[in-house]
């Protein structure tokens, strides 16, 4: 009689290459927190943008090499929470929000609460994205993506620091940027993901004019990185409310009176 062999234990191995990029992004986010605590705000902001670049690479590497895994998805989300949730919140806090204590105890609490609100909204945004990833149109993000929100926070700090403006002078503007960026992440506004609606290579196609815009942005980045990033991040953040208003206006005009 043939003996039944026990089932082979499930492999616990993970794919190295995409998770290596994710680890790099996590390291960049952690470095941004350390740099901000030491007053090195330019280095902290650059590190957040490095994390954003690595975050964009790891998913594409996983798809191109067919090494997607549930482990990679969860690890990427945890790394994003550090790099695009905690790091921007703490960079903004150390640069400006902590200075609200100069206006009294209540104002000081508003400062760290604004930083916490941003971090909490980033966590909620990532959790919602993970739970709805198979249900939404890939052409759109529901709510401002956490890397874009982090880019808005980091480019604001970087530009102001580069211009010689202090966090103490702009502490209330910092509160506004933190709160708005956080609320946009958990909003129901739609943002263009710059992806196709199909699967496979077609999903990565973009219109031709997007290439021209990318070239123009690269040239501007070479000339003045912080201001270019701030303008790009601000325009993208505003695109959600603008498209929502245009859709509402079209619907109102088409509705019979």
N, C-alpha and C positions, 0 to 999 in steps of 0.2 A: 504494500500500500504506500502510495506517495505521500510523504510528509508535507504538510502545508507550511511554507516558510513564513515567518513573521514579517509583517510589513516593514520596509526600510524606514528608519527614522527620517523625519522631514529635515531637509537641509536648512541649517541656520546661517549659511553664508550670505554675504551682502555684496553688492556690486561696488567696486572700489572707485572707479573714475567719477561718476556723477556725485557720489557722496563725498569725494575729495573736494570738489568745487563747493559743495554745501558747507563742508567744514571750514574752507577758506573764508566763505562769507560770514560764518559764525565767528571766526577769529577776528575778522575786520570789525564786526559789530562790537565785540568785547573790547577790542583795542580802542574803539571810539569812546567807550565809556571811561576807560582808564585815562585816555588823553584829555577828555573834557574835565575830569576831576583834577588834572594837573594844570588846567588853564591853557592847554594846547588846542585851541578850538579849530584852527585851520586843519590840523592833522586829523582831528576827530571827524570833521565834516567830509574830508577826502575819504576817510575810511568807510563812512556810510555809503558813499557813491561806489567805492570798490566792492562793497558787499552787494549793492544793487546789480552791478555788472556780473558778479559771480552767480547771483541768484538767477539772472537771465540765462546764463550759460549752462547751469547744471541740468535744467529741464530739457534743453535742446540736445545736450550730450546724451542724456538718458534715452530720448526718442531716436536719435540717429544711430546709437549703438544697440538699441532694443534692450536696454537694461533698466526699464521702469520697474518699480517694486513698491509695495505698500509701505515698506520700511522707509524707502526714500521719500515718499510723499509726507509721511509723518515727521521724519527728521528735518525735511525742508521747512515745514511749518514751524517747528520749534526753533530752528535757526532764524527764521524770519521774525519771530516774536522778539528775539534778542536784538537783531540787527535793525529792524524797522519799527519796533515797538519801544523797547527799553532804551536803546542807544539814542535815538533822536530826542526822546523825552528827557533823558538825563543831560544830554548836550545843551538843550534849551534851558533846562533848570539851572545848570552850573553857570551858563553864560548870562542869563537875564532873570529868570523867574525867582531865583534865590534873593535877588535884590529887592523884591517886593517887601521884604521884612523891614526895609527902611521906612515904609509907610505905616508900620504898626503890626501888631500880632495878627489881626484878621487878614490884612493884605498878604502877610507872609504865608498864611494857610492857603489863601487863594493861589499863590504861586505854586506850591507843591501839589495842590489839588488839580491845577490845570495840567501839570506834567503827568499826574496819575490818570486823568481823564483821557489824555492822548494814548497812553500805554494800554489802558483798558479797552479803548475803542479799537486799537490795533489787534488785540487778542480776540475781540468779538468779530472783527472783520475776517480774520483768518479762520476762526471756527465756522462762521457762516459759509465761507468759500469752500472749505473742505466738505461740509455737509450738503452743499448744492452743486458740487463740481460736475455731476453727471446730468444736471437738470437745466442748466442755463445755456444760452447761446454763446458759443465761444468768441463771437465777434465783440462781445460787450463784457465789461466788468460791472457788477452791481455794487455801487459804492466805489469810492476812490481806492485804488489798490494800495496796499501798505508800502511798497517801495516808492510809489509816487508821493505819498504823504510824507514819507521820510525824506525824500528829495526836496520837498517844499520846506520842511523844517531846517534841514542841513544847509540848503542854499541861502535861506534867509539869514542864518547865523553867519555863514561864511562871507556873504556879501557885506553885511553890516560891519563885521570884524575887519574886512579888507578895506572898507572906507574909513576906518578909524572910529566908528561909532561904538559906544559901549552898551553892554546889556542894561546897565543902570538907566541910561537915557531911554532905552526902548523897551523897558520892562512891560509896559502895558500893551504895546504892539506885539510882544512875544506871547502874552496871554491870548490875544486875539488869534494869532497864527496857530497856536497849539490847539485851542478849542475848535476853530474852524476846520483844521486838518483832521482832528479826531472825529468830529461830527460828519464830515464828508465821507469818511471811511465806512461808517455804519448807516449812511443814508441809502435810499433806494434809487438814487440817481444812476443813470447809465453812462459809462465811460468807454470809449473805443479801446479795444484791446490790441488793435492793429494785427489781428489774426483773421484768417479765413474761417468760413463756417464748416469746411469739410474736414477730412482726416488725412493723415499722411503728409506728403510734401506739399499738397495744395493748401493745407492749413497755414503754411508759413508764407504764402504769397501776399504781397501788399501792392497797392497801386504804384504806377511808375513815379507819380509826383512825390511819393513818400521818400524815394531815393534822393530826389533833388533837395527835399527838406533836410534829409539826413546829412547831405554834403554841406549845406549851408550852416547847419548846427555845428558840425565838426570844425568848420572854419571859424565860427564865432567862439567856439570853445578854446581854440588855439589863441585867440586874441584876448579874451577875458572870460576865463572859466566860471567864476562865481556868479557874475551878473547874467551870463548866458543860461546857466542852470536855473537861476531864480526866475528868469523870464519864462523859460520852457516849463518849469514846474507850475508856475502860477497860471499860465495859459491853459495847461492841461487840467488843473484843478477847477478852473472856471468853465471849462468846456461842458462839464456835467450840468450845472445849473442853466447854462445858456441853451443847450439842446433841450432840456426839460421845458424851459420857457417857450421855445419855438414850437415844440410839439403841442403844448397846451394852447398856444395861439392858433395853430392850424386846426386843432380839434374844435376850438370855440368858433372859428370862422365857418367850419363845415357843418356845425350844428344848426338845424333850422330854428329860426326865432319864432 
